[in-house]
């Protein structure tokens, strides 16, 4: 019965979007693929418009982009990228949404502590790290996340790439423990605080995203910089926060990491591995919602795979949204090129169109649940 109701809901959502979003009985491949692309860009929205926005806005209007991610500062130039003030960001997100045929996901990494794009100098209140929150009560975590979510929602951000469900297995892990990004080394504490954080965001109208599946906390290396192999350090206990949270989660996404676990996922990073995404996450844990890749420009992926090959592997693995931060490496047309690569892979038979429709259904269902309707 539950599967029947879920299928019925998806059909109704798709029907509604076909009528009001694209005005056709069946959305085109190009429009479905567009919902699977999320990209970063340079530009604050202030005049004169940046080169990136001169490409991005027509792509949004044409339905080639389904979401954007905001950063601050720009990684390469160290200059202001997207965030100067709260008033400016609100105007920027309104500009991006203005002509989108389906409302965009507007995402940001606002975990608190060292990982946050909105800071006090932008007019945003300070946010404690996950490590700090983990030393308090889940109720306090929920309150803090609700406050954060309300502030994000007020400037047009509807997706937060948080909470981190990685356990603090290795306190010196350069991407997690050393930055205070884990709530705890204990799965029950991570689950309690992760659930509270997600509920707080959702109460303010912001979609949470759990990361980095199946667990980055034991890694000795940073996937921004290269390969991180957790085969010898990862334990099944790192799945426990997901097991406990997913049956009770508000509408959410899950982000697999670029970590390699050779026994669980073979030679591929988790973000590109069908054994991790389709087998472990969707099969063993039963997750039927949206899966978004970590930034496909991180060196753990880009050092080995071309854009087109990374797109092919991620989609066939079961990922729904392909994230190109366009920050570690920059191209004003990155989103357009990613969309073209995805469509070409379908046209040439490397990815079945049914696989694109499957992701489109999940994405539209999440957008509808979050109130992101045309």
N, C-alpha and C positions, 0 to 999 in steps of 0.2 A: 504493500500500500504506500509506504514512504517513497519508494522509487517511482511509483505511478504518479504521486502528487508532485514530486520534483520534476518529472518529465512534463506533466501538464503545465506546471508553472513556467518552465522554460519555453514551451510552445506559445503560451499566452504572451510572455515577454517578447519573444521574437516577432509575434504577430503585431504587437503594439508598436515595436520599433520599425517594422517594415512599413506600417501605415503612416506613422508620424515622423520617423527619422529620415527615411530614404524614399518614401513615396512609391515603393514597388512591392510586388508580392513577395519577391525574394531578393535580399541584398546581394549586390555584386561581389565577386571575389575581391575586387579592389577595396570596397568598403569594409568587408569582413577583415581583410588583412590590415587595413588601417587601424582598426581597433586593437590590434596586437602590437602596435609600435608605440613605445614611449621614448622620448628623447629629451636631452638637455640642450641648452642653447645659451648663447651670449646675448645679453640685452636686458635693459630695465623697463622697456616699453616707452621710455621718454623719447621725445623727438630730438634729433632725427633718428628714425628707427635703425637699429643695428642691422648689419648684413644678414645675420642669422634670422631675425624676425621677418626680413623681407622675403626669405624663402619659407619660413615656418608658417606664417599666417595664411598664405595661399594653400599650403599643404593641409592645414587644418580645415579650411573652407571646403577643400576637395575631398575630405574624409580620409586622407592618407595618414593621419596621426590621431591616435586615441588617447594620448596622455603626454604630459611633460613633467620633468623633474627640475626643481630649482636648486641652485648651488650658491654658495658664497664663502670665500671669494672664488674667482676663477683660478683653477689649479695651475695653469701654465703661465698666465700673465701676472697673477697675484693682484689683479685689479678687481674692482667691483664687477660682479657678474650679473646677478638678478635681484639682489636685495640691497636697497639703500635706506628705505624707511617703510613703515607699515602702510602709510597712505599710498606710497608708490607701488608696493606689491599688490595692494587691493586693485589699483588701476591696471596694473599689468595682467593680473589674472582675469579681470573683466574684459580686457582687450583680447586675450587668448580665447575666452569662452564666447565672445560676441557672435561669431559666425560659425561656430562649430555645429555641424549637423546633429551630433550627439555630444552632450557635455563631456568635457575632457576630465580624466583623472589628472589632478594637479598634486604632485607628490613632493615630499621633502624628507630628508633625514633629520628629524628633530627628536633624538633620543633623550637629550639632556646631558649634562656634564660636558665632556670634551667633544662629543659628536652632536652638534646642533648648528643649523644654518642661520636661524634667527637668534640674534644676540642682543645684549642690553643696549649696545650703541644703535641698534635699529629701532629701539622702543619696545623690545620684547623682554618680559620678565626672565630672570635667571631660572634655570631648571637644574635640579640635582641629577647626578648620574644614576644609572641603574644600581651600581654598587652601593651608593648612599641610600637609595630608596629601599634596597633589600635589607638594610639594617633596621628598617622601621616596620610598620604594619602595612598589610595589603590595603587597608582602608585609606591610609595616607597616600599610598601610590595611586589609588583610584582618584582621589581628590586632586592630586597633582596633575595626573594625565587629563582629567576633565578640564582643569584650568588651562593647560597647554592646548588641548583640543579646541576650546572656545576661542583662544587667541589665533590659532591657525585658521579656523573656520571663518573668523571675522575678516581675514585678508584673502579668502578664496582658495585656501588649501584644503583639499578634501581627502587626502591620503597621506598617512605618515608611515614611513618605513621603520616602524617600531611596534611592539617591543622586541628586543633581542631575547631569544630563548636559549641562547648558548650558555651552558653551565661553565662556571669558573674552574674548569679542571686544571688548567695551567695558568696560574696567576701572572706569569710572564709572557703569555701568548701576545704577540705584538699587536694584533688587531682586535683582541677582545679583553683579556684580563688586564693587560698593562694599561688599557685606556678606561678601565672602570665600567665596561659596557655590560657586564653580567650581573644579574641580581644576586647570585649565590652559587656555591659549589654543590648545593643540595637540590635535587629535582623537585621536591615538594615546595621549597621556597621559590624556585624559579617559576613553577606552575602557578602558585598563588599570586605572586606579584605580576607575572606576565598576563594572567587573566584579568587582574584588577586594572592594569595599565590599558589593556585593550578595551575593557568596558568603559573606562573613563573617556578615552578618545571617542568611542562610539556614541556616548551620551551627548557629545558636543557636535555630532554629525561628521566625524572624521573616521575614515576607514583605517583600521590597523593592519599592519603587515608583519607577520611573525618571521623571524630570520635567526640564523642561517642554517636551514635544514640540510643534513640531519644532525648538525652540531659542529661548531667551529671552535669550541672552547679549549680543546686540547692541542690545537695547531701550533706548531713552532715557527711558522712563517706567515707572512701577510700576503693574501691572494691579490692585493693591489700590485704587488711587486713581482710575483711569480708563483710557482707551484707550491701548494701546501698539502702534503700527504699526511693523512691522519690514520692510516691503516693500522699502525702499531699503537696508537694512543687513544683512539676513540673507543667508547664503551656503549653497550645498548642502553645504559641508564640515561644517556643523553637524549633518547627519544621520549622519555617519560613526561617532560613538560608538554609535548605535543599530544600524547595520549590523553592527558588529563584535561587539556584546554579545548581541543577541537570539538568534542561533543557539545560544548556549551558556548562556543564562540559567537560573538556578533558577526555580521557580514565582514569578511576579512580576506586578505591574500596571504600566501606563504611564499617566501623567497628562499630557494635552495642556494647554498654557497657554492663557490668555485673549488671547494676542497675535494681532494681525491681520496676515496676509500676503495682500495683495490678489491677487497673481498665483497663489499656491498654493491659497488657501482662499476667495477672493472677499471679500465685505464682512463675513463672519461671523468672530468669534474662532475660533481653532483648536479650542477645546473644543466648539464648536457647528457646526463645518464638516464636512459629509460628504466634501468633497474632501480635507481633511486627515486625518480619522480613517479613513474607509472607503477612500478613494482612495490616499493616500500611506502611511499607517501599515499598514493591513491589506492593501492591494493591492500597492504597490511594495515594502514592506519585509516583507510576509508575516506580520505579527503576528496571531495568532488567539486571544491571551489576553485578559484583562480590561483594559478601558480605564475609568479613573475620571476624572471631570471635576475640574478645580481647583474651589475653593469658588465655587459659583454665586451667592454673595452679594457677591462682589467687585464693585467699582463698574464695572469694564470690562464686566460683564454686567448687573448690576442697574440701572445708569443707563439702560439701553436696553430691557431685556426684563422682562416680568412673570415671576413664578415659573413659571406654567403654560406660557408661551411658551418660556422657557429649558429647561424639562423636555422639551417637545416637540422642540425643535431638537436638543438634546443626544442624545436617544434615536434620532431619525431619522438623526443624523450617525454613529451607531455606538457611542456611549458606553454602558457597561454599568452603572456605578455613578454616582449623582448625589450629589455631596457638598455639603451645606449646613452650613457651619461653625457657623452660629448664634452667631457671635461678633462679626463686624463689624456685624451687626444682630441683635437678639435677639427671639425669640418662643418661649415655653415649648412651643408646639404646632407648631413648625416641621417636625419630621419627619412628624407626622401629616398636616399640610397638603400636604407634598410627595408623600406616598403617595397621598392622595386625588386630587391633581391628575393623577398618572400614571395611576391607575385610570380616572379620568374621561376622559382623552384616549383611552384604548383603547375605552371604552364608547361614546364618540361617534364613533369611526371615524377619529380623527386619527392614531393610531398602531396598526398592525396587531398583534394579539396574538402573531403569529409572531415579531415583533421582540422582544417581552418574553421569550418562551420562549428565544430565541437568547441573550440576555444571561443569563438564569437558568442556562442550561446552562454558560456560561463561568464564572459565579460559583461554581456548585456544583462544577465540576471543579477550580477553584483551591482551594476550601475543602477538598475531599477530599484534594488533593495536600499541603495544609498540615496535615492531620490534624484539621481542624475538622469532625468528624462528630458527629451527634446521639448 
